Amino acid sequence: MAGEVGNKVIIFDTTLRDGELMPGVQINVEQKLELAQFLEFMKVDVIEVGYPAAKEKDFAAVFQVAQLVKDSIVCALASDKVEEIMVAAQAIKPAAQGRIHLYTSVNLKDRSIHSQAETLARIRESVATAKNYCADVEWSAFDATRCEPDFLCQAVETACASGATTISIPDSLGTASPESFSQLIQMLQQRVREIDCIKLSVHCHDDLGLAVENSIAALHSGARQIECSINGLGARKGNADLAAVVREIARMPDYYTNVNLNQLDSASELVKQIVEQIP
């Protein structure tokens, strides 16, 4: 950590959840417990453990990590379906600090007013439902970089007004450039009411090899949480690499993270060993 001066950047690790979406990668419950405890030791702020409604294994992992981890926020993913939110809430129930992470697709193929109204209603209901079970609710605008800008602003405003504490803007298919992604974040900062009342997060995929650059560009434009993974594990070509992000921030005078730089190489080796064990 390069001194607690300036703006803190929250590091949200999704190795245990999105990392498993990389072809050939599987992480069992015991390995998730080991990694989660190491992430806590590294002082990672948020640990996204899994998608409890999608896999029984993930429910078990989230529930057990929630019992063990005390210093980091334990996060579970759910869609905007009420039944998935209920499962996520049950999974994080033992956590000293829990978070429900919701997502809704905002790149609407049917751009009718009716379709937009239905989507906004789902955002409103899902965030409000999650708030009944957990004070810390993150909402992600899935496929935000390909969404119509006016509707994206409406969707983010709706999530804010419904009680989301963090709003994530993902480059879901890894199609953005640092310039275009930075402009998107700036637009939201300028146009969305109550944007200052939430933490703005980004989740960048590495299809064009730009996940780290896009994350840092967003940081300069107002984002204060970066979602990343150890060794960049994640769907398709991966996510922003945690070590690269943290080391880049450590060189900046105006930003800092809580992550222990001395443990980055050990974390990388631990994940390599787990991945190499996969048959």
C-alpha positions as CSV (number, residue, x, y, z in Angstrom):
1,M,0.0,0.0,0.0
2,A,1.5,3.3,-1.1
3,G,0.3,5.4,1.9
4,E,-3.3,6.3,2.7
5,V,-3.2,9.6,0.9
6,G,-5.8,10.5,-1.7
7,N,-8.7,8.4,-3.0
8,K,-9.1,4.8,-1.9
9,V,-9.8,2.3,-4.7
10,I,-11.8,-0.7,-3.6
11,I,-10.4,-3.9,-5.0
12,F,-13.2,-6.5,-5.8
13,D,-11.8,-9.9,-6.6
14,T,-13.8,-12.3,-8.7
15,T,-11.3,-15.1,-9.1
16,L,-13.6,-17.6,-7.3
17,R,-16.6,-16.7,-9.4
18,D,-15.7,-15.3,-12.8
19,G,-12.4,-17.2,-12.8
20,E,-14.3,-20.4,-13.2
21,L,-15.8,-19.1,-16.5
22,M,-12.4,-19.4,-18.2
23,P,-12.3,-22.5,-20.3
24,G,-10.9,-25.5,-18.4
25,V,-10.9,-23.8,-15.0
26,Q,-12.7,-25.4,-12.0
27,I,-12.2,-24.5,-8.4
28,N,-13.7,-26.8,-5.8
29,V,-15.1,-25.7,-2.4
30,E,-11.9,-26.5,-0.4
31,Q,-9.8,-24.5,-2.9
32,K,-12.3,-21.6,-2.8
33,L,-12.0,-21.6,1.0
34,E,-8.2,-21.6,0.8
35,L,-8.1,-18.8,-1.8
36,A,-10.7,-16.7,0.1
37,Q,-8.6,-16.8,3.3
38,F,-5.5,-15.8,1.3
39,L,-7.4,-12.9,-0.3
40,E,-8.5,-11.7,3.1
41,F,-4.9,-12.0,4.3
42,M,-3.9,-9.8,1.3
43,K,-6.5,-7.2,2.4
44,V,-8.7,-7.5,-0.7
45,D,-11.8,-5.5,0.1
46,V,-14.5,-7.6,-1.6
47,I,-14.4,-11.4,-2.4
48,E,-17.0,-12.6,-4.9
49,V,-17.2,-16.3,-4.1
50,G,-19.8,-17.6,-6.5
51,Y,-23.3,-17.7,-8.0
52,P,-25.3,-19.7,-5.4
53,A,-28.5,-20.1,-7.4
54,A,-26.6,-21.4,-10.4
55,K,-24.5,-24.1,-8.7
56,E,-25.0,-26.1,-5.5
57,K,-21.2,-26.1,-5.1
58,D,-21.2,-22.3,-5.2
59,F,-23.9,-22.1,-2.5
60,A,-21.7,-24.3,-0.2
61,A,-18.6,-22.2,-1.0
62,V,-20.3,-18.9,-0.3
63,F,-21.9,-20.2,2.9
64,Q,-18.6,-21.6,4.2
65,V,-16.5,-18.6,3.2
66,A,-19.1,-16.3,4.9
67,Q,-18.5,-18.2,8.1
68,L,-14.7,-18.0,7.9
69,V,-13.9,-14.5,6.4
70,K,-14.4,-11.6,8.8
71,D,-12.3,-8.6,7.4
72,S,-13.3,-8.7,3.7
73,I,-16.8,-8.4,2.3
74,V,-18.2,-11.7,1.1
75,C,-20.1,-11.3,-2.1
76,A,-22.6,-13.6,-3.9
77,L,-23.9,-13.1,-7.5
78,A,-27.6,-13.3,-8.5
79,S,-29.6,-12.2,-11.5
80,D,-32.6,-9.9,-11.0
81,K,-34.9,-12.9,-10.4
82,V,-36.4,-12.8,-6.9
83,E,-35.7,-16.5,-6.4
84,E,-32.0,-16.1,-7.1
85,I,-31.8,-13.1,-4.8
86,M,-33.3,-15.2,-2.0
87,V,-30.7,-18.0,-2.5
88,A,-27.9,-15.4,-2.5
89,A,-29.2,-13.9,0.7
90,Q,-29.3,-17.3,2.4
91,A,-25.7,-18.1,1.2
92,I,-24.2,-14.9,2.7
93,K,-26.3,-14.9,5.9
94,P,-23.4,-16.0,8.2
95,A,-21.1,-13.2,6.8
96,A,-19.8,-10.5,9.1
97,Q,-19.9,-8.3,6.0
98,G,-22.0,-9.5,3.1
99,R,-22.9,-8.2,-0.3
100,I,-25.5,-9.3,-2.8
101,H,-24.4,-8.5,-6.4
102,L,-27.2,-8.3,-8.9
103,Y,-27.1,-7.9,-12.7
104,T,-29.6,-7.0,-15.4
105,S,-28.9,-6.9,-19.1
106,V,-29.3,-3.3,-20.4
107,N,-28.5,-3.8,-24.0
108,L,-32.1,-4.3,-25.2
109,K,-32.7,-5.9,-28.6
110,D,-36.3,-4.7,-28.4
111,R,-35.8,-1.0,-27.8
112,S,-39.5,-0.3,-27.3
113,I,-40.8,1.9,-24.5
114,H,-42.6,-1.2,-23.1
115,S,-39.3,-3.2,-23.1
116,Q,-37.5,-0.4,-21.4
117,A,-40.2,0.0,-18.8
118,E,-40.2,-3.7,-18.0
119,T,-36.4,-3.7,-17.5
120,L,-36.5,-0.6,-15.2
121,A,-39.2,-2.3,-13.2
122,R,-37.1,-5.4,-12.8
123,I,-34.1,-3.3,-11.6
124,R,-36.3,-1.5,-9.1
125,E,-37.9,-4.7,-7.7
126,S,-34.6,-6.7,-7.6
127,V,-32.6,-4.0,-5.8
128,A,-35.4,-3.3,-3.3
129,T,-35.8,-7.1,-2.7
130,A,-32.0,-7.5,-2.1
131,K,-32.1,-4.5,0.3
132,N,-34.6,-6.4,2.5
133,Y,-31.9,-9.0,3.2
134,C,-28.6,-7.1,2.9
135,A,-27.7,-3.4,3.4
136,D,-24.8,-3.7,0.9
137,V,-26.2,-4.2,-2.6
138,E,-24.3,-3.9,-5.9
139,W,-26.1,-3.7,-9.2
140,S,-24.4,-4.4,-12.5
141,A,-25.5,-3.0,-15.9
142,F,-24.7,-6.1,-18.0
143,D,-23.4,-5.2,-21.5
144,A,-23.3,-1.5,-20.5
145,T,-20.8,-0.6,-23.3
146,R,-23.3,-1.6,-26.0
147,C,-26.3,-0.1,-24.3
148,E,-28.2,3.0,-25.7
149,P,-26.7,5.9,-23.5
150,D,-30.0,7.5,-22.5
151,F,-31.4,4.1,-21.3
152,L,-28.2,3.3,-19.5
153,C,-28.5,6.6,-17.5
154,Q,-32.1,5.7,-16.7
155,A,-31.2,2.2,-15.6
156,V,-28.4,3.5,-13.3
157,E,-30.6,6.2,-11.9
158,T,-33.2,3.5,-11.1
159,A,-30.7,1.3,-9.3
160,C,-29.4,4.3,-7.3
161,A,-32.9,5.3,-6.3
162,S,-33.9,1.8,-5.4
163,G,-31.0,1.5,-2.8
164,A,-28.0,0.1,-4.6
165,T,-24.8,1.1,-2.8
166,T,-22.5,0.2,-5.6
167,I,-23.2,0.4,-9.4
168,S,-21.0,-1.6,-11.7
169,I,-20.4,-0.7,-15.4
170,P,-19.0,-3.8,-17.1
171,D,-17.4,-4.1,-20.5
172,S,-19.0,-7.4,-20.6
173,L,-17.7,-8.6,-24.0
174,G,-14.4,-6.7,-23.8
175,T,-15.1,-4.5,-26.8
176,A,-14.2,-1.0,-25.3
177,S,-11.1,1.1,-25.7
178,P,-9.7,3.2,-22.9
179,E,-11.0,6.3,-24.6
180,S,-14.5,5.0,-25.2
181,F,-14.8,3.5,-21.7
182,S,-13.5,6.6,-20.0
183,Q,-16.1,8.7,-22.0
184,L,-18.9,6.3,-20.9
185,I,-17.9,6.7,-17.2
186,Q,-17.7,10.5,-17.6
187,M,-21.1,10.6,-19.2
188,L,-22.6,8.8,-16.2
189,Q,-20.9,11.1,-13.8
190,Q,-22.3,14.1,-15.6
191,R,-25.8,12.9,-16.3
192,V,-26.9,10.6,-13.5
193,R,-28.5,12.2,-10.5
194,E,-27.3,10.8,-7.1
195,I,-24.2,9.3,-8.7
196,D,-22.2,10.8,-5.9
197,C,-24.3,8.7,-3.4
198,I,-22.9,5.4,-4.6
199,K,-19.6,3.7,-5.4
200,L,-19.0,3.5,-9.1
201,S,-17.4,0.2,-10.1
202,V,-16.0,-1.2,-13.4
203,H,-15.6,-4.8,-14.6
204,C,-13.4,-5.1,-17.7
205,H,-12.8,-8.2,-19.8
206,D,-9.6,-8.7,-21.7
207,D,-10.8,-9.8,-25.2
208,L,-8.7,-7.0,-26.8
209,G,-6.0,-7.1,-24.1
210,L,-7.2,-3.8,-22.7
211,A,-8.9,-4.8,-19.4
212,V,-6.2,-3.2,-17.1
213,E,-5.9,-0.1,-19.3
214,N,-9.7,0.3,-19.4
215,S,-10.0,-0.1,-15.6
216,I,-7.4,2.5,-15.0
217,A,-8.9,4.9,-17.5
218,A,-12.3,4.5,-15.7
219,L,-10.5,5.2,-12.4
220,H,-9.4,8.6,-13.7
221,S,-12.9,9.3,-14.8
222,G,-14.5,8.7,-11.4
223,A,-14.7,4.9,-10.8
224,R,-13.7,3.9,-7.2
225,Q,-14.0,0.1,-7.3
226,I,-12.2,-2.1,-9.8
227,E,-13.3,-5.7,-10.3
228,C,-10.4,-8.0,-11.2
229,S,-9.0,-11.5,-10.7
230,I,-5.7,-13.2,-9.8
231,N,-3.8,-13.9,-13.0
232,G,-6.6,-12.3,-14.9
233,L,-8.8,-15.5,-14.8
234,G,-12.2,-15.0,-16.2
235,A,-14.7,-15.6,-19.1
236,R,-13.1,-16.0,-22.5
237,K,-9.7,-14.2,-22.4
238,G,-10.2,-13.2,-18.8
239,N,-10.6,-10.2,-16.5
240,A,-8.3,-7.3,-15.5
241,D,-5.4,-8.8,-13.7
242,L,-5.4,-8.0,-10.0
243,A,-1.7,-7.6,-9.6
244,A,-1.3,-5.4,-12.6
245,V,-4.2,-3.2,-11.4
246,V,-2.9,-2.9,-7.8
247,R,0.7,-2.2,-8.9
248,E,-0.4,0.5,-11.4
249,I,-2.4,2.2,-8.6
250,A,0.6,2.0,-6.2
251,R,2.5,4.2,-8.7
252,M,-0.2,6.9,-8.6
253,P,0.1,9.7,-6.1
254,D,-3.6,10.4,-5.9
255,Y,-4.9,6.9,-5.3
256,Y,-4.2,3.9,-3.1
257,T,-5.5,0.4,-2.2
258,N,-5.4,-1.6,1.0
259,V,-3.9,-4.7,-0.8
260,N,-0.6,-5.9,0.4
261,L,1.8,-5.7,-2.5
262,N,4.2,-8.2,-1.0
263,Q,1.6,-11.0,-1.3
264,L,0.8,-10.6,-5.0
265,D,3.3,-13.1,-6.3
266,S,2.3,-15.6,-3.7
267,A,-1.4,-15.2,-4.7
268,S,-0.4,-15.8,-8.3
269,E,1.5,-18.9,-7.5
270,L,-1.4,-20.3,-5.4
271,V,-3.9,-19.8,-8.2
272,K,-1.4,-21.4,-10.7
273,Q,-1.1,-24.4,-8.5
274,I,-4.9,-24.8,-8.3
275,V,-5.4,-24.4,-12.0
276,E,-2.6,-26.9,-12.8
277,Q,-4.3,-29.5,-10.6
278,I,-7.3,-29.5,-13.0
279,P,-7.3,-32.7,-15.0
